[in-house]
Amino acid sequence: MAVINTVIERAEEKMLHSVTYLEDALVRIRAGKANVHILDGVKVDSYGSLVPLSNVATISTPDAKTITVLPWEKSMLQLIEKALMDSNVGITPENNGEVIRLGIPPLTEERRKTLVKQTRTDAENAKIGIRNVRRDANDGIRKAVKEGTPEDDGKETEGAIQKLHDKYLKKVDELIAAKEKEIMTV
């Protein structure tokens, strides 16, 4: 029974990891509203090494259409601006000598549809990950049954794994529905 509990715990941990990864990916998608997580992937050259933007500046959203970046050191202003220009954020920074502003442009209908496709692709990848975890867990259960675990316990555990699978697929569907609504809201 210990083997089966381990299989269930490991499966749930991996399924949760797939959902968490999807949440992180969705947060970075620019949906027409200012969100500081859009800049999570931006790296700045700070004293010879690349560090996340949040390590050298305060990032905030004063309103729904603006992100401000306030460097901790004034000397970093030009480096941060260059990093933002070189990044794949797709927003041109405005530098006033003290703070950098990023104006979030409204999304076009075509861009909204592209973003929805991207979110669906990310969701499908998460679902594939969850299905793979279920398959691997069921393989582990079948192996345990061959090695002497009672067959009833194996069937019961497969049912528990299926319930976990369904729970996490539902969570993925909820995340995607919310993100698609956010993207398509003008």
Backbone as a chain_set.jsonl record, in Angstrom:
{"seq": "MAVINTVIERAEEKMLHSVTYLEDALVRIRAGKANVHILDGVKVDSYGSLVPLSNVATISTPDAKTITVLPWEKSMLQLIEKALMDSNVGITPENNGEVIRLGIPPLTEERRKTLVKQTRTDAENAKIGIRNVRRDANDGIRKAVKEGTPEDDGKETEGAIQKLHDKYLKKVDELIAAKEKEIMTV", "coords": {"N": [[0.821, -1.198, 0.0], [2.059, 1.163, 0.575], [3.583, 1.719, -1.653], [1.615, 2.339, -3.495], [0.44, 4.639, -2.342], [2.61, 6.349, -2.595], [2.769, 6.509, -5.372], [0.361, 7.832, -5.966], [0.739, 10.289, -4.589], [3.028, 11.29, -5.906], [2.02, 11.506, -8.5], [-0.017, 13.43, -8.165], [1.527, 15.62, -7.394], [3.05, 16.066, -9.727], [1.018, 16.624, -11.576], [-0.031, 18.956, -10.478], [2.202, 20.537, -10.825], [2.196, 20.829, -13.619], [-0.118, 22.402, -13.952], [0.603, 24.67, -12.503], [2.773, 25.564, -14.015], [1.415, 26.241, -16.348], [-0.185, 28.343, -15.357], [1.835, 30.218, -14.801], [2.762, 30.671, -17.416], [0.483, 31.813, -18.58], [0.19, 34.173, -17.141], [2.187, 35.759, -18.149], [1.291, 36.496, -20.62], [0.334, 39.178, -22.519], [-2.535, 40.89, -22.114], [-3.713, 43.265, -22.882], [-3.991, 44.76, -20.636], [-2.182, 46.452, -18.074], [0.373, 44.647, -16.521], [2.636, 43.557, -14.21], [3.981, 41.175, -14.478], [4.467, 40.774, -17.132], [6.976, 41.635, -17.631], [8.633, 39.738, -16.513], [10.451, 38.05, -17.842], [12.509, 39.705, -18.652], [15.902, 40.511, -18.748], [18.605, 42.24, -17.265], [21.765, 43.807, -17.8], [23.791, 43.896, -15.209], [26.449, 45.083, -13.639], [28.123, 43.31, -15.049], [26.772, 40.848, -15.118], [23.801, 39.074, -16.116], [20.734, 39.881, -14.79], [17.414, 39.456, -13.385], [14.975, 41.956, -14.185], [13.474, 42.835, -12.008], [15.297, 42.711, -9.963], [16.818, 44.977, -10.033], [15.229, 47.183, -10.105], [12.162, 48.884, -9.216], [9.046, 47.749, -10.062], [5.911, 48.77, -11.188], [2.319, 49.247, -11.518], [0.724, 51.962, -12.184], [-1.706, 52.577, -13.358], [-4.298, 51.019, -15.409], [-3.235, 50.938, -17.957], [-0.516, 51.404, -17.965], [2.868, 50.648, -17.186], [5.337, 51.195, -14.803], [8.832, 51.584, -14.395], [11.133, 51.923, -11.993], [14.359, 52.558, -11.521], [16.742, 51.374, -9.091], [19.209, 52.465, -8.968], [20.35, 55.371, -10.524], [22.19, 55.165, -12.563], [21.563, 52.841, -13.833], [19.497, 53.287, -15.543], [19.759, 53.642, -18.422], [20.685, 51.078, -19.139], [18.552, 49.468, -18.374], [16.557, 50.47, -20.04], [17.631, 49.724, -22.533], [17.582, 46.933, -22.235], [14.826, 46.502, -22.126], [14.114, 47.357, -24.695], [15.435, 45.407, -26.212], [14.127, 43.128, -25.473], [11.419, 40.684, -25.836], [9.036, 41.89, -25.298], [7.658, 43.835, -26.697], [6.912, 46.481, -26.413], [7.552, 49.891, -26.588], [9.769, 51.612, -24.54], [9.43, 54.625, -22.558], [11.565, 57.034, -21.525], [12.085, 59.295, -18.983], [14.252, 60.292, -17.695], [14.237, 59.748, -15.02], [12.372, 57.787, -14.46], [11.093, 54.9, -16.153], [8.549, 54.494, -18.45], [6.061, 52.297, -19.617], [3.736, 52.202, -21.993], [0.813, 50.452, -22.38], [-0.383, 49.269, -25.297], [-3.652, 49.172, -26.879], [-5.084, 46.024, -27.775], [-5.264, 44.629, -31.049], [-7.918, 43.124, -32.958], [-6.998, 40.952, -34.432], [-4.587, 40.38, -33.076], [-5.618, 39.664, -30.605], [-6.922, 37.269, -31.275], [-4.707, 35.742, -31.999], [-3.398, 35.588, -29.527], [-5.287, 34.122, -28.076], [-5.12, 31.688, -29.443], [-2.504, 31.036, -28.733], [-2.798, 30.709, -25.941], [-4.488, 28.509, -25.911], [-2.828, 26.584, -27.031], [-0.851, 26.458, -25.047], [-2.468, 25.472, -22.995], [-3.205, 22.98, -24.023], [-0.728, 21.72, -24.047], [-0.297, 21.567, -21.284], [-2.39, 19.858, -20.596], [-1.584, 17.556, -21.958], [0.712, 16.987, -20.513], [-0.471, 16.353, -18.02], [-1.97, 14.093, -18.742], [0.106, 12.379, -19.454], [1.303, 12.022, -16.962], [-0.748, 10.645, -15.67], [-0.76, 8.285, -17.209], [1.842, 7.296, -16.665], [1.604, 6.901, -13.885], [-0.402, 4.96, -13.791], [0.965, 2.902, -15.086], [2.912, 2.427, -13.163], [1.279, 1.48, -11.113], [0.26, -0.877, -12.259], [2.622, -2.309, -12.448], [3.208, -2.605, -9.73], [1.072, -4.239, -8.981], [1.726, -6.56, -10.383], [3.918, -7.24, -8.904], [2.866, -8.116, -6.556], [1.019, -6.544, -5.12], [-2.348, -6.284, -4.049], [-4.95, -6.833, -6.451], [-7.38, -5.476, -6.285], [-6.692, -3.201, -4.82], [-5.044, -2.009, -6.691], [-6.883, -1.393, -8.769], [-8.53, 0.377, -7.378], [-6.729, 2.424, -6.875], [-6.102, 3.233, -9.473], [-8.544, 4.378, -10.089], [-8.497, 6.532, -8.304], [-6.348, 7.969, -9.351], [-7.458, 8.634, -11.81], [-9.486, 10.362, -10.964], [-7.926, 12.46, -9.944], [-6.695, 13.239, -12.334], [-8.954, 14.148, -13.801], [-9.728, 16.262, -12.146], [-7.548, 18.053, -12.375], [-7.519, 18.555, -15.133], [-9.937, 19.89, -15.356], [-9.293, 22.172, -13.911], [-7.356, 23.307, -15.603], [-9.005, 23.884, -17.812], [-10.656, 25.821, -16.627], [-8.782, 27.855, -16.071], [-7.992, 28.565, -18.665], [-10.422, 29.408, -19.796], [-10.911, 31.698, -18.26], [-8.664, 33.265, -18.938], [-8.995, 33.572, -21.713], [-11.361, 35.025, -21.734], [-10.441, 37.355, -20.504], [-8.585, 38.218, -22.444], [-10.214, 38.64, -24.696], [-11.92, 40.632, -23.858], [-12.706, 43.891, -24.486]], "CA": [[0.0, 0.0, 0.0], [2.962, 2.316, 0.612], [3.964, 1.992, -3.037], [0.464, 2.964, -4.137], [0.346, 6.007, -1.816], [3.699, 7.106, -3.214], [2.381, 6.743, -6.769], [-0.683, 8.861, -5.972], [1.345, 11.566, -4.184], [3.898, 11.756, -6.982], [1.171, 11.889, -9.634], [-0.669, 14.708, -7.872], [2.569, 16.645, -7.411], [3.405, 16.361, -11.118], [-0.136, 17.268, -12.216], [-0.058, 20.315, -9.949], [3.306, 21.239, -11.478], [1.731, 21.184, -14.968], [-1.067, 23.503, -13.826], [1.375, 25.836, -12.054], [3.535, 26.016, -15.178], [0.441, 26.903, -17.224], [-0.526, 29.63, -14.736], [2.97, 31.121, -15.035], [2.777, 31.033, -18.839], [-0.661, 32.682, -18.862], [0.421, 35.476, -16.503], [3.105, 36.529, -18.995], [0.633, 36.888, -21.868], [-0.172, 40.553, -22.423], [-3.941, 40.865, -22.523], [-4.241, 44.606, -23.047], [-3.968, 45.458, -19.353], [-0.852, 46.503, -17.479], [0.629, 43.541, -15.594], [4.083, 43.573, -13.994], [4.554, 39.882, -14.865], [4.859, 40.848, -18.54], [8.416, 41.913, -17.644], [9.355, 38.698, -15.777], [11.532, 37.458, -18.626], [13.502, 40.708, -19.043], [17.169, 40.449, -18.006], [19.381, 43.474, -17.367], [23.189, 43.663, -17.538], [24.119, 44.623, -13.981], [27.824, 44.822, -13.196], [28.723, 42.183, -15.764], [25.963, 39.631, -15.179], [22.405, 39.305, -16.442], [19.846, 39.636, -13.654], [16.032, 39.849, -13.676], [14.676, 43.379, -14.052], [12.966, 43.102, -10.653], [16.435, 42.776, -9.034], [17.499, 46.273, -10.129], [14.253, 48.261, -10.209], [10.81, 48.677, -8.711], [8.102, 47.703, -11.187], [4.553, 48.957, -10.683], [1.284, 49.608, -12.49], [-0.066, 53.059, -11.622], [-3.062, 52.486, -13.901], [-4.519, 49.815, -16.201], [-2.572, 51.003, -19.261], [0.874, 51.838, -17.813], [3.794, 49.998, -16.258], [6.486, 52.061, -14.549], [10.047, 50.917, -13.918], [11.944, 52.905, -11.267], [15.641, 51.921, -11.183], [17.261, 51.656, -7.757], [20.367, 53.339, -9.199], [20.122, 56.154, -11.737], [23.113, 54.709, -13.605], [20.985, 51.657, -14.483], [18.393, 53.713, -16.395], [20.028, 53.34, -19.83], [20.788, 49.622, -19.294], [17.19, 48.932, -18.283], [15.869, 50.852, -21.27], [18.167, 48.863, -23.593], [17.067, 45.578, -22.002], [13.415, 46.498, -22.521], [14.068, 47.448, -26.165], [15.915, 44.146, -26.774], [13.277, 42.012, -25.039], [10.307, 40.375, -26.738], [7.824, 42.453, -24.706], [6.947, 44.488, -27.794], [6.441, 47.809, -26.019], [8.663, 50.843, -26.583], [9.82, 52.342, -23.272], [9.581, 56.081, -22.555], [12.478, 57.367, -20.438], [12.061, 60.735, -18.697], [15.447, 60.619, -16.928], [14.123, 59.214, -13.665], [11.544, 56.586, -14.478], [10.751, 54.406, -17.492], [7.123, 54.165, -18.563], [5.656, 51.444, -20.726], [2.306, 52.345, -22.276], [0.268, 49.218, -22.941], [-1.3, 49.622, -26.386], [-4.809, 48.281, -26.985], [-4.859, 44.908, -28.687], [-6.113, 44.544, -32.237], [-8.709, 41.886, -32.993], [-6.111, 39.9, -34.929], [-3.658, 40.041, -31.993], [-6.406, 38.949, -29.592], [-7.129, 35.898, -31.754], [-3.401, 35.081, -31.902], [-3.163, 35.302, -28.106], [-6.181, 33.026, -27.694], [-4.506, 30.466, -29.981], [-1.333, 30.742, -27.899], [-3.258, 30.176, -24.651], [-5.014, 27.152, -26.137], [-1.658, 25.715, -27.213], [-0.276, 26.254, -23.714], [-3.393, 24.615, -22.254], [-3.107, 21.617, -24.545], [0.534, 21.178, -23.539], [-0.512, 21.226, -19.874], [-3.237, 18.662, -20.569], [-0.746, 16.424, -22.375], [1.546, 16.674, -19.349], [-1.316, 15.696, -17.022], [-2.285, 12.749, -19.264], [1.334, 11.574, -19.347], [1.463, 11.667, -15.547], [-1.73, 9.579, -15.407], [-0.269, 7.057, -17.843], [2.993, 6.808, -15.898], [1.119, 6.415, -12.593], [-1.086, 3.685, -14.03], [2.011, 1.91, -15.359], [3.502, 2.092, -11.86], [0.308, 0.659, -10.374], [0.246, -2.217, -12.876], [3.878, -2.961, -12.046], [3.062, -2.974, -8.318], [0.149, -5.373, -8.931], [2.504, -7.732, -10.823], [4.878, -7.574, -7.851], [2.21, -8.65, -5.372], [-0.014, -5.682, -4.546], [-3.671, -6.817, -4.413], [-5.521, -6.253, -7.668], [-8.426, -4.517, -5.899], [-5.995, -1.954, -4.47], [-4.59, -1.427, -7.955], [-8.046, -0.802, -9.447], [-8.944, 1.52, -6.566], [-5.741, 3.474, -7.082], [-6.309, 3.754, -10.83], [-9.706, 5.268, -9.979], [-8.049, 7.76, -7.628], [-5.518, 8.689, -10.324], [-8.378, 9.198, -12.814], [-10.142, 11.519, -10.334], [-6.924, 13.538, -9.941], [-6.576, 13.641, -13.736], [-10.137, 14.93, -14.144], [-9.68, 17.499, -11.35], [-6.559, 18.987, -12.916], [-7.961, 18.977, -16.47], [-10.969, 20.894, -15.131], [-8.584, 23.384, -13.486], [-6.773, 23.864, -16.831], [-10.102, 24.466, -18.588], [-11.083, 27.053, -15.942], [-7.745, 28.868, -16.287], [-8.041, 29.0, -20.064], [-11.654, 30.174, -20.011], [-10.724, 33.013, -17.641], [-7.677, 34.03, -19.705], [-9.609, 33.922, -23.0], [-12.307, 36.114, -21.459], [-9.62, 38.552, -20.263], [-7.995, 38.639, -23.72], [-11.241, 39.088, -25.645], [-12.615, 41.792, -23.323], [-12.145, 45.115, -25.073]], "C": [[0.865, 1.263, 0.0], [3.374, 2.719, -0.803], [2.84, 2.756, -3.74], [0.29, 4.403, -3.647], [1.413, 6.901, -2.428], [3.352, 7.459, -4.651], [1.35, 7.866, -6.847], [-0.091, 10.229, -5.635], [2.208, 12.142, -5.297], [3.08, 12.239, -8.178], [0.515, 13.241, -9.376], [0.333, 15.849, -7.912], [2.915, 17.048, -8.85], [2.252, 17.045, -11.863], [-0.25, 18.721, -11.763], [1.044, 21.156, -10.593], [2.904, 21.683, -12.89], [0.793, 22.382, -14.918], [-0.338, 24.787, -13.425], [2.176, 26.424, -13.21], [2.613, 26.767, -16.149], [0.057, 28.269, -16.659], [0.579, 30.653, -14.973], [3.014, 31.592, -16.485], [1.648, 32.02, -19.155], [-0.464, 34.081, -18.28], [1.287, 36.359, -17.399], [2.468, 36.991, -20.305], [-0.026, 38.246, -21.669], [-1.584, 40.59, -22.984], [-4.549, 42.258, -22.626], [-4.291, 45.405, -21.759], [-2.545, 45.426, -18.827], [-0.722, 45.392, -16.439], [2.143, 43.451, -15.43], [4.743, 42.267, -14.425], [4.942, 39.819, -16.338], [6.381, 40.993, -18.634], [9.245, 40.842, -16.929], [10.554, 38.134, -16.537], [12.642, 38.422, -19.007], [14.719, 40.618, -18.132], [17.968, 41.711, -18.299], [20.839, 43.182, -17.042], [23.547, 44.534, -16.335], [25.493, 44.193, -13.497], [28.374, 43.516, -13.775], [27.918, 40.899, -15.771], [24.505, 39.987, -15.448], [21.537, 38.929, -15.243], [18.42, 40.031, -14.056], [15.815, 41.335, -13.408], [14.232, 43.727, -12.628], [14.084, 43.163, -9.606], [17.132, 44.128, -9.053], [16.534, 47.456, -10.173], [12.94, 47.864, -9.545], [9.862, 48.773, -9.9], [6.696, 47.847, -10.614], [3.605, 49.31, -11.823], [0.415, 50.702, -11.883], [-1.501, 53.107, -12.159], [-3.134, 51.277, -14.83], [-3.767, 49.79, -17.53], [-1.092, 51.356, -19.181], [1.622, 50.953, -16.828], [4.939, 50.977, -16.06], [7.621, 51.229, -13.977], [10.922, 52.006, -13.302], [13.243, 52.238, -10.841], [16.093, 52.314, -9.774], [18.487, 52.563, -7.842], [20.126, 54.065, -10.517], [21.0, 55.688, -12.892], [22.554, 53.517, -14.381], [19.91, 52.029, -15.509], [18.591, 53.316, -17.862], [20.087, 51.836, -20.077], [19.406, 48.966, -19.252], [16.415, 49.244, -19.559], [16.32, 49.976, -22.431], [17.622, 47.438, -23.458], [15.596, 45.468, -22.421], [13.26, 46.557, -24.039], [14.437, 46.105, -26.803], [15.01, 42.966, -26.441], [12.158, 41.777, -26.059], [8.979, 40.89, -26.181], [6.993, 43.164, -25.772], [6.369, 45.845, -27.447], [7.656, 48.726, -25.96], [8.648, 51.635, -25.278], [9.982, 53.844, -23.486], [10.388, 56.44, -21.316], [12.447, 58.878, -20.209], [13.26, 61.167, -17.847], [15.416, 60.104, -15.496], [13.389, 57.888, -13.626], [11.266, 56.19, -15.933], [9.278, 54.01, -17.468], [6.905, 53.287, -19.797], [4.146, 51.592, -20.885], [1.802, 51.086, -22.956], [-0.719, 49.59, -24.041], [-2.51, 48.688, -26.389], [-4.526, 47.188, -28.025], [-5.798, 44.991, -29.891], [-6.878, 43.222, -32.18], [-7.844, 40.708, -33.436], [-5.151, 39.427, -33.828], [-4.379, 39.274, -30.882], [-6.594, 37.486, -30.004], [-5.83, 35.096, -31.68], [-3.106, 34.693, -30.457], [-4.046, 34.163, -27.61], [-5.626, 31.698, -28.204], [-3.316, 30.04, -29.132], [-1.762, 30.144, -26.553], [-3.801, 28.758, -24.813], [-3.878, 26.155, -26.348], [-1.014, 25.416, -25.867], [-1.147, 25.311, -22.89], [-3.292, 23.173, -22.724], [-1.812, 20.957, -24.081], [0.41, 20.77, -22.072], [-1.35, 19.956, -19.754], [-2.446, 17.419, -20.969], [0.144, 15.998, -21.21], [0.761, 15.919, -18.286], [-1.658, 14.278, -17.469], [-1.068, 11.828, -19.17], [1.578, 11.141, -17.909], [0.495, 10.536, -15.195], [-1.249, 8.253, -15.981], [0.885, 6.453, -17.051], [2.564, 6.244, -14.547], [0.42, 5.07, -12.761], [-0.092, 2.581, -14.364], [2.665, 1.469, -14.051], [2.587, 1.21, -11.035], [0.287, -0.756, -10.928], [1.502, -3.007, -12.499], [3.788, -3.424, -10.591], [2.135, -4.181, -8.167], [0.875, -6.651, -9.351], [3.457, -8.198, -9.727], [4.201, -7.978, -6.542], [1.186, -7.755, -4.698], [-1.374, -6.245, -4.969], [-4.289, -6.055, -5.592], [-6.609, -5.226, -7.354], [-7.815, -3.171, -5.537], [-5.526, -1.227, -5.729], [-5.722, -0.727, -8.686], [-8.516, 0.46, -8.708], [-8.008, 2.712, -6.795], [-5.857, 4.072, -8.485], [-7.507, 4.704, -10.849], [-9.327, 6.596, -9.34], [-7.211, 8.613, -8.573], [-6.409, 9.347, -11.38], [-9.092, 10.426, -12.244], [-9.196, 12.714, -10.281], [-6.793, 14.132, -11.341], [-7.734, 14.562, -14.115], [-10.13, 16.28, -13.417], [-8.731, 18.519, -11.973], [-6.892, 19.416, -14.344], [-9.046, 20.049, -16.346], [-10.323, 22.221, -14.733], [-7.963, 24.078, -14.703], [-7.857, 24.545, -17.658], [-10.586, 25.776, -17.965], [-10.075, 28.179, -16.16], [-7.824, 29.443, -17.697], [-9.289, 29.829, -20.334], [-11.505, 31.582, -19.436], [-9.762, 33.871, -18.461], [-8.252, 34.456, -21.052], [-10.605, 35.065, -22.818], [-11.554, 37.417, -21.254], [-9.057, 39.104, -21.579], [-9.055, 39.255, -24.628], [-12.047, 40.286, -25.149], [-11.935, 43.058, -23.829], [-12.217, 46.238, -24.058]], "O": [[0.454, 2.304, -0.513], [3.497, 3.904, -1.112], [3.091, 3.702, -4.487], [0.022, 5.296, -4.451], [1.158, 8.064, -2.742], [3.608, 8.576, -5.1], [1.454, 8.751, -7.697], [-0.381, 11.216, -6.311], [2.134, 13.333, -5.597], [3.405, 13.254, -8.794], [0.489, 14.101, -10.257], [0.021, 16.931, -8.409], [3.054, 18.234, -9.15], [2.479, 17.935, -12.682], [-0.53, 19.61, -12.567], [0.849, 22.339, -10.873], [3.236, 22.793, -13.307], [0.896, 23.283, -15.751], [-0.63, 25.861, -13.949], [2.247, 27.643, -13.364], [2.99, 27.8, -16.701], [-0.019, 29.247, -17.403], [0.307, 31.807, -15.304], [3.271, 32.765, -16.756], [1.849, 32.963, -19.92], [-0.908, 35.065, -18.871], [1.131, 37.58, -17.402], [3.056, 37.8, -21.023], [-0.839, 38.431, -20.764], [-1.802, 40.351, -24.172], [-5.76, 42.42, -22.477], [-4.597, 46.597, -21.779], [-1.793, 44.49, -19.098], [-1.594, 45.219, -15.587], [2.86, 43.285, -16.417], [5.94, 42.249, -14.709], [5.665, 38.912, -16.75], [6.997, 40.532, -19.594], [10.45, 41.024, -16.757], [11.563, 37.781, -15.928], [13.624, 38.011, -19.624], [14.595, 40.644, -16.908], [18.005, 42.19, -19.432], [21.133, 42.411, -16.129], [23.598, 45.759, -16.437], [25.674, 43.078, -13.008], [29.005, 42.726, -13.072], [28.352, 39.926, -16.388], [24.032, 41.056, -15.062], [21.599, 37.805, -14.745], [18.235, 40.846, -14.96], [16.418, 41.897, -12.494], [14.576, 44.788, -12.107], [13.852, 43.614, -8.484], [17.956, 44.406, -8.181], [16.966, 48.605, -10.269], [12.65, 46.685, -9.342], [9.877, 49.752, -10.647], [6.325, 47.141, -9.676], [4.029, 49.628, -12.934], [-0.528, 50.409, -11.148], [-2.401, 53.617, -11.491], [-2.135, 50.584, -15.019], [-3.669, 48.74, -18.165], [-0.463, 51.587, -20.214], [1.094, 50.561, -15.787], [5.459, 51.532, -17.028], [7.41, 50.305, -13.191], [11.396, 52.901, -14.002], [13.246, 51.438, -9.906], [15.858, 53.435, -9.323], [18.773, 53.328, -6.921], [19.744, 53.447, -11.511], [20.615, 55.796, -14.056], [23.029, 53.218, -15.477], [19.461, 51.169, -16.267], [17.701, 52.726, -18.473], [19.601, 51.358, -21.102], [19.129, 48.028, -20.0], [15.705, 48.391, -20.09], [15.495, 49.53, -23.228], [17.247, 46.815, -24.452], [15.18, 44.464, -22.998], [12.391, 45.895, -24.607], [13.841, 45.703, -27.803], [15.117, 41.911, -27.067], [11.974, 42.548, -27.001], [7.917, 40.387, -26.548], [5.763, 43.1, -25.75], [5.441, 46.315, -28.107], [8.67, 48.382, -25.354], [7.641, 52.258, -24.94], [10.588, 54.283, -24.464], [9.957, 56.185, -20.192], [12.744, 59.653, -21.118], [13.281, 62.285, -17.333], [16.452, 60.033, -14.835], [13.736, 56.987, -12.862], [11.211, 57.04, -16.821], [8.827, 53.286, -16.581], [7.486, 53.511, -20.86], [3.375, 51.164, -20.026], [2.318, 50.699, -24.005], [-1.773, 50.161, -23.761], [-2.409, 47.541, -25.953], [-3.824, 47.41, -29.011], [-6.963, 45.37, -29.767], [-6.512, 42.315, -31.433], [-7.942, 39.61, -32.889], [-4.927, 38.228, -33.665], [-3.82, 38.349, -30.292], [-6.443, 36.578, -29.186], [-5.845, 33.914, -31.338], [-2.619, 33.593, -30.193], [-3.604, 33.333, -26.815], [-5.653, 30.697, -27.489], [-3.131, 28.858, -28.842], [-1.157, 29.181, -26.081], [-3.594, 27.908, -23.947], [-3.959, 25.013, -25.896], [-0.673, 24.27, -25.573], [-0.634, 24.452, -22.173], [-3.294, 22.249, -21.91], [-1.8, 19.769, -23.758], [0.951, 19.741, -21.665], [-1.068, 19.089, -18.927], [-2.622, 16.351, -20.382], [0.312, 14.808, -20.947], [1.264, 14.954, -17.71], [-1.638, 13.354, -16.655], [-1.196, 10.647, -18.847], [2.012, 10.015, -17.665], [0.867, 9.585, -14.508], [-1.323, 7.219, -15.316], [0.909, 5.249, -16.795], [3.095, 5.225, -14.106], [0.627, 4.152, -11.967], [-0.291, 1.434, -13.963], [2.939, 0.285, -13.854], [3.045, 0.303, -10.339], [0.295, -1.725, -10.168], [1.446, -4.215, -12.264], [4.245, -4.518, -10.26], [2.377, -5.048, -7.327], [0.67, -7.706, -8.751], [3.769, -9.384, -9.624], [4.875, -8.164, -5.529], [0.531, -8.203, -3.757], [-1.541, -6.642, -6.122], [-4.171, -4.836, -5.713], [-6.749, -4.228, -8.061], [-8.349, -2.123, -5.899], [-5.598, -0.001, -5.822], [-5.557, 0.393, -9.17], [-8.852, 1.469, -9.326], [-8.45, 3.856, -6.894], [-5.723, 5.283, -8.658], [-7.487, 5.718, -11.547], [-9.777, 7.656, -9.777], [-7.346, 9.837, -8.596], [-6.152, 10.476, -11.797], [-9.283, 11.416, -12.95], [-9.605, 13.846, -10.54], [-6.782, 15.35, -11.518], [-7.519, 15.632, -14.684], [-10.48, 17.308, -13.996], [-9.062, 19.7, -12.087], [-6.574, 20.542, -14.729], [-9.078, 20.999, -17.127], [-10.766, 23.281, -15.176], [-8.035, 25.302, -14.82], [-7.657, 25.655, -18.152], [-10.892, 26.73, -18.68], [-10.461, 29.322, -16.404], [-7.734, 30.655, -17.892], [-9.221, 30.844, -21.027], [-11.93, 32.554, -20.062], [-10.005, 35.061, -18.661], [-8.023, 35.584, -21.49], [-10.681, 35.966, -23.653], [-11.963, 38.462, -21.76], [-9.055, 40.316, -21.797], [-8.811, 40.283, -25.258], [-12.782, 40.896, -25.925], [-10.739, 43.263, -23.621], [-11.798, 47.359, -24.346]]}, "num_chains": 1, "name": "protein.A"}
